Amino acid sequence: MAELVGVGGLLGTLHHWVLPFLGVFWPLAVLVIGLVWVPFGLVAYRLLRRISPARVGVALLVLPSVSVAVEALRSWQHLSGAWGLLGSSQWQVRLVLGLAALGGVWLLSFTLVTVNVGLAIGVLPDAGRRARLAGGGAAVALAALAACSGRVRLEPVVTGVMHVAGVQPAPCPARSAAWPRTSG
């Protein structure tokens, strides 16, 4: 039951903006969005229920891949669009901007999930010492590598200032004294 509350909280937080527009169909929409994450849960259960050092390696590659695939599917326009992607939450972290430049939001999501899987394996009570060390060690090594990729990246040379203005097209109101005609 606690898992359902956690998943419901996550989905409610990510998709709170669309709930008022769904009316009575919001439970159906939450169910559809939640079903997208079922493959990740099944793969995580299969890989992490009996943990061994070999399964740690498989879990560190497969679980982030499934997570990124689910995020790619969930970011499809008809399933809410690219809203709340895990990698996009790191846009202010300068140390991982090198990863973002290399693989975009998907590489950041992959890295975050890999580190979290490694940390989760590192604290699993049923895992043996070697498996916990492998998972925790992989998490620490990958986090350090991600941070180092941002440290090694050279900062661009600032040569001047550029002002950018955004214009959103919209229908113009009827011409009146407030909107005089300025061209021929």
LOLUMKE-978856 format. One record per residue (C-alpha): residue number from 1; residue in one letter; z, x, y. Coordinates in steps of 0.1 Angstrom, whole numbers, always signed. Last residue first. Example, Ala and Ser with C-alpha at 12.3 -4.5 7.8 and 13.67 -1.06 7.14 Angstrom:
% LOLUMKE-978856
vexdo=2 | marvex=S | Z=+71 | X=+137 | Y=-11
vexdo=1 | marvex=A | Z=+78 | X=+123 | Y=-45
END
This chain:
% LOLUMKE-978856
vexdo=184 | marvex=G | Z=-455 | X=+21 | Y=+530
vexdo=183 | marvex=S | Z=-420 | X=+34 | Y=+521
vexdo=182 | marvex=T | Z=-385 | X=+26 | Y=+532
vexdo=181 | marvex=R | Z=-382 | X=-11 | Y=+527
vexdo=180 | marvex=P | Z=-348 | X=-22 | Y=+538
vexdo=179 | marvex=W | Z=-322 | X=-31 | Y=+512
vexdo=178 | marvex=A | Z=-292 | X=-45 | Y=+531
vexdo=177 | marvex=A | Z=-316 | X=-66 | Y=+553
vexdo=176 | marvex=S | Z=-329 | X=-81 | Y=+521
vexdo=175 | marvex=R | Z=-350 | X=-72 | Y=+491
vexdo=174 | marvex=A | Z=-340 | X=-90 | Y=+460
vexdo=173 | marvex=P | Z=-318 | X=-69 | Y=+438
vexdo=172 | marvex=C | Z=-332 | X=-40 | Y=+418
vexdo=171 | marvex=P | Z=-331 | X=-43 | Y=+380
vexdo=170 | marvex=A | Z=-314 | X=-13 | Y=+364
vexdo=169 | marvex=P | Z=-322 | X=+23 | Y=+356
vexdo=168 | marvex=Q | Z=-292 | X=+46 | Y=+353
vexdo=167 | marvex=V | Z=-295 | X=+77 | Y=+374
vexdo=166 | marvex=G | Z=-275 | X=+108 | Y=+366
vexdo=165 | marvex=A | Z=-272 | X=+135 | Y=+391
vexdo=164 | marvex=V | Z=-270 | X=+172 | Y=+383
vexdo=163 | marvex=H | Z=-259 | X=+199 | Y=+408
vexdo=162 | marvex=M | Z=-267 | X=+235 | Y=+397
vexdo=161 | marvex=V | Z=-245 | X=+264 | Y=+407
vexdo=160 | marvex=G | Z=-254 | X=+300 | Y=+405
vexdo=159 | marvex=T | Z=-258 | X=+330 | Y=+383
vexdo=158 | marvex=V | Z=-230 | X=+325 | Y=+358
vexdo=157 | marvex=V | Z=-235 | X=+349 | Y=+329
vexdo=156 | marvex=P | Z=-231 | X=+333 | Y=+295
vexdo=155 | marvex=E | Z=-199 | X=+340 | Y=+276
vexdo=154 | marvex=L | Z=-204 | X=+361 | Y=+245
vexdo=153 | marvex=R | Z=-193 | X=+347 | Y=+212
vexdo=152 | marvex=V | Z=-169 | X=+370 | Y=+194
vexdo=151 | marvex=R | Z=-139 | X=+349 | Y=+202
vexdo=150 | marvex=G | Z=-155 | X=+317 | Y=+191
vexdo=149 | marvex=S | Z=-165 | X=+330 | Y=+158
vexdo=148 | marvex=C | Z=-131 | X=+345 | Y=+154
vexdo=147 | marvex=A | Z=-115 | X=+311 | Y=+156
vexdo=146 | marvex=A | Z=-138 | X=+297 | Y=+129
vexdo=145 | marvex=L | Z=-130 | X=+328 | Y=+107
vexdo=144 | marvex=A | Z=-93 | X=+324 | Y=+112
vexdo=143 | marvex=A | Z=-95 | X=+287 | Y=+103
vexdo=142 | marvex=L | Z=-116 | X=+296 | Y=+72
vexdo=141 | marvex=A | Z=-91 | X=+323 | Y=+61
vexdo=140 | marvex=V | Z=-61 | X=+301 | Y=+66
vexdo=139 | marvex=A | Z=-76 | X=+272 | Y=+47
vexdo=138 | marvex=A | Z=-89 | X=+294 | Y=+19
vexdo=137 | marvex=G | Z=-54 | X=+310 | Y=+16
vexdo=136 | marvex=G | Z=-38 | X=+276 | Y=+14
vexdo=135 | marvex=G | Z=-61 | X=+264 | Y=-13
vexdo=134 | marvex=A | Z=-61 | X=+296 | Y=-33
vexdo=133 | marvex=L | Z=-23 | X=+300 | Y=-29
vexdo=132 | marvex=R | Z=-17 | X=+264 | Y=-40
vexdo=131 | marvex=A | Z=-40 | X=+269 | Y=-70
vexdo=130 | marvex=R | Z=-23 | X=+301 | Y=-81
vexdo=129 | marvex=R | Z=+12 | X=+286 | Y=-77
vexdo=128 | marvex=G | Z=+3 | X=+256 | Y=-98
vexdo=127 | marvex=A | Z=-5 | X=+223 | Y=-83
vexdo=126 | marvex=D | Z=+18 | X=+193 | Y=-90
vexdo=125 | marvex=P | Z=+37 | X=+196 | Y=-57
vexdo=124 | marvex=L | Z=+5 | X=+197 | Y=-35
vexdo=123 | marvex=V | Z=+14 | X=+217 | Y=-4
vexdo=122 | marvex=G | Z=-14 | X=+242 | Y=-6
vexdo=121 | marvex=I | Z=-39 | X=+216 | Y=-19
vexdo=120 | marvex=A | Z=-34 | X=+197 | Y=+13
vexdo=119 | marvex=L | Z=-38 | X=+228 | Y=+34
vexdo=118 | marvex=G | Z=-71 | X=+236 | Y=+16
vexdo=117 | marvex=V | Z=-83 | X=+201 | Y=+20
vexdo=116 | marvex=N | Z=-74 | X=+202 | Y=+57
vexdo=115 | marvex=V | Z=-93 | X=+235 | Y=+62
vexdo=114 | marvex=T | Z=-123 | X=+221 | Y=+44
vexdo=113 | marvex=V | Z=-122 | X=+189 | Y=+64
vexdo=112 | marvex=L | Z=-121 | X=+207 | Y=+97
vexdo=111 | marvex=T | Z=-149 | X=+231 | Y=+87
vexdo=110 | marvex=F | Z=-172 | X=+203 | Y=+75
vexdo=109 | marvex=S | Z=-165 | X=+182 | Y=+107
vexdo=108 | marvex=L | Z=-173 | X=+213 | Y=+129
vexdo=107 | marvex=L | Z=-205 | X=+219 | Y=+109
vexdo=106 | marvex=W | Z=-215 | X=+183 | Y=+113
vexdo=105 | marvex=V | Z=-208 | X=+182 | Y=+151
vexdo=104 | marvex=G | Z=-234 | X=+209 | Y=+157
vexdo=103 | marvex=G | Z=-242 | X=+236 | Y=+132
vexdo=102 | marvex=L | Z=-246 | X=+269 | Y=+151
vexdo=101 | marvex=A | Z=-236 | X=+258 | Y=+187
vexdo=100 | marvex=A | Z=-208 | X=+238 | Y=+173
vexdo=99 | marvex=L | Z=-196 | X=+267 | Y=+153
vexdo=98 | marvex=G | Z=-196 | X=+289 | Y=+184
vexdo=97 | marvex=L | Z=-178 | X=+261 | Y=+202
vexdo=96 | marvex=V | Z=-149 | X=+265 | Y=+178
vexdo=95 | marvex=L | Z=-127 | X=+288 | Y=+199
vexdo=94 | marvex=R | Z=-134 | X=+269 | Y=+231
vexdo=93 | marvex=V | Z=-116 | X=+238 | Y=+219
vexdo=92 | marvex=Q | Z=-125 | X=+211 | Y=+243
vexdo=91 | marvex=W | Z=-153 | X=+195 | Y=+222
vexdo=90 | marvex=Q | Z=-130 | X=+193 | Y=+191
vexdo=89 | marvex=S | Z=-129 | X=+156 | Y=+186
vexdo=88 | marvex=S | Z=-167 | X=+156 | Y=+182
vexdo=87 | marvex=G | Z=-162 | X=+172 | Y=+148
vexdo=86 | marvex=L | Z=-144 | X=+142 | Y=+134
vexdo=85 | marvex=L | Z=-170 | X=+116 | Y=+144
vexdo=84 | marvex=G | Z=-154 | X=+88 | Y=+164
vexdo=83 | marvex=W | Z=-186 | X=+70 | Y=+174
vexdo=82 | marvex=A | Z=-220 | X=+81 | Y=+163
vexdo=81 | marvex=G | Z=-232 | X=+46 | Y=+156
vexdo=80 | marvex=S | Z=-212 | X=+16 | Y=+145
vexdo=79 | marvex=L | Z=-227 | X=+9 | Y=+110
vexdo=78 | marvex=H | Z=-261 | X=-3 | Y=+123
vexdo=77 | marvex=Q | Z=-268 | X=+28 | Y=+143
vexdo=76 | marvex=W | Z=-260 | X=+52 | Y=+115
vexdo=75 | marvex=S | Z=-229 | X=+72 | Y=+123
vexdo=74 | marvex=R | Z=-212 | X=+58 | Y=+92
vexdo=73 | marvex=L | Z=-239 | X=+73 | Y=+70
vexdo=72 | marvex=A | Z=-236 | X=+107 | Y=+87
vexdo=71 | marvex=E | Z=-198 | X=+104 | Y=+85
vexdo=70 | marvex=V | Z=-200 | X=+96 | Y=+48
vexdo=69 | marvex=A | Z=-223 | X=+126 | Y=+42
vexdo=68 | marvex=V | Z=-199 | X=+148 | Y=+62
vexdo=67 | marvex=S | Z=-170 | X=+136 | Y=+41
vexdo=66 | marvex=V | Z=-189 | X=+141 | Y=+8
vexdo=65 | marvex=S | Z=-198 | X=+177 | Y=+18
vexdo=64 | marvex=P | Z=-162 | X=+183 | Y=+29
vexdo=63 | marvex=L | Z=-149 | X=+171 | Y=-5
vexdo=62 | marvex=V | Z=-175 | X=+191 | Y=-25
vexdo=61 | marvex=L | Z=-170 | X=+226 | Y=-12
vexdo=60 | marvex=L | Z=-132 | X=+230 | Y=-10
vexdo=59 | marvex=A | Z=-128 | X=+206 | Y=-40
vexdo=58 | marvex=V | Z=-150 | X=+229 | Y=-62
vexdo=57 | marvex=G | Z=-131 | X=+260 | Y=-53
vexdo=56 | marvex=V | Z=-98 | X=+242 | Y=-58
vexdo=55 | marvex=R | Z=-111 | X=+228 | Y=-91
vexdo=54 | marvex=A | Z=-115 | X=+264 | Y=-104
vexdo=53 | marvex=P | Z=-79 | X=+273 | Y=-93
vexdo=52 | marvex=S | Z=-66 | X=+242 | Y=-112
vexdo=51 | marvex=I | Z=-56 | X=+208 | Y=-100
vexdo=50 | marvex=R | Z=-53 | X=+177 | Y=-122
vexdo=49 | marvex=R | Z=-54 | X=+147 | Y=-98
vexdo=48 | marvex=L | Z=-72 | X=+167 | Y=-71
vexdo=47 | marvex=L | Z=-109 | X=+165 | Y=-81
vexdo=46 | marvex=R | Z=-111 | X=+130 | Y=-94
vexdo=45 | marvex=Y | Z=-89 | X=+115 | Y=-67
vexdo=44 | marvex=A | Z=-109 | X=+133 | Y=-39
vexdo=43 | marvex=V | Z=-142 | X=+122 | Y=-54
vexdo=42 | marvex=L | Z=-130 | X=+86 | Y=-56
vexdo=41 | marvex=G | Z=-116 | X=+87 | Y=-20
vexdo=40 | marvex=F | Z=-148 | X=+102 | Y=-6
vexdo=39 | marvex=P | Z=-170 | X=+77 | Y=-24
vexdo=38 | marvex=V | Z=-148 | X=+48 | Y=-10
vexdo=37 | marvex=W | Z=-153 | X=+58 | Y=+26
vexdo=36 | marvex=V | Z=-183 | X=+35 | Y=+32
vexdo=35 | marvex=L | Z=-164 | X=+7 | Y=+18
vexdo=34 | marvex=G | Z=-140 | X=+9 | Y=+48
vexdo=33 | marvex=I | Z=-169 | X=+1 | Y=+72
vexdo=32 | marvex=V | Z=-179 | X=-29 | Y=+51
vexdo=31 | marvex=L | Z=-143 | X=-41 | Y=+48
vexdo=30 | marvex=V | Z=-137 | X=-37 | Y=+85
vexdo=29 | marvex=A | Z=-168 | X=-57 | Y=+93
vexdo=28 | marvex=L | Z=-158 | X=-85 | Y=+69
vexdo=27 | marvex=P | Z=-123 | X=-86 | Y=+84
vexdo=26 | marvex=W | Z=-139 | X=-87 | Y=+119
vexdo=25 | marvex=F | Z=-161 | X=-118 | Y=+112
vexdo=24 | marvex=V | Z=-138 | X=-143 | Y=+130
vexdo=23 | marvex=G | Z=-148 | X=-129 | Y=+163
vexdo=22 | marvex=L | Z=-169 | X=-98 | Y=+160
vexdo=21 | marvex=F | Z=-172 | X=-89 | Y=+197
vexdo=20 | marvex=P | Z=-135 | X=-85 | Y=+203
vexdo=19 | marvex=L | Z=-134 | X=-60 | Y=+173
vexdo=18 | marvex=V | Z=-160 | X=-37 | Y=+186
vexdo=17 | marvex=W | Z=-138 | X=-15 | Y=+209
vexdo=16 | marvex=H | Z=-111 | X=-12 | Y=+183
vexdo=15 | marvex=H | Z=-135 | X=+7 | Y=+159
vexdo=14 | marvex=L | Z=-120 | X=+41 | Y=+156
vexdo=13 | marvex=T | Z=-84 | X=+30 | Y=+160
vexdo=12 | marvex=G | Z=-87 | X=+0 | Y=+137
vexdo=11 | marvex=L | Z=-105 | X=+22 | Y=+111
vexdo=10 | marvex=L | Z=-77 | X=+48 | Y=+112
vexdo=9 | marvex=G | Z=-50 | X=+22 | Y=+112
vexdo=8 | marvex=G | Z=-65 | X=+3 | Y=+83
vexdo=7 | marvex=V | Z=-69 | X=+35 | Y=+64
vexdo=6 | marvex=G | Z=-33 | X=+43 | Y=+69
vexdo=5 | marvex=V | Z=-21 | X=+8 | Y=+61
vexdo=4 | marvex=L | Z=-42 | X=+8 | Y=+30
vexdo=3 | marvex=E | Z=-28 | X=+42 | Y=+19
vexdo=2 | marvex=A | Z=+8 | X=+29 | Y=+24
vexdo=1 | marvex=M | Z=+0 | X=+0 | Y=+0
END
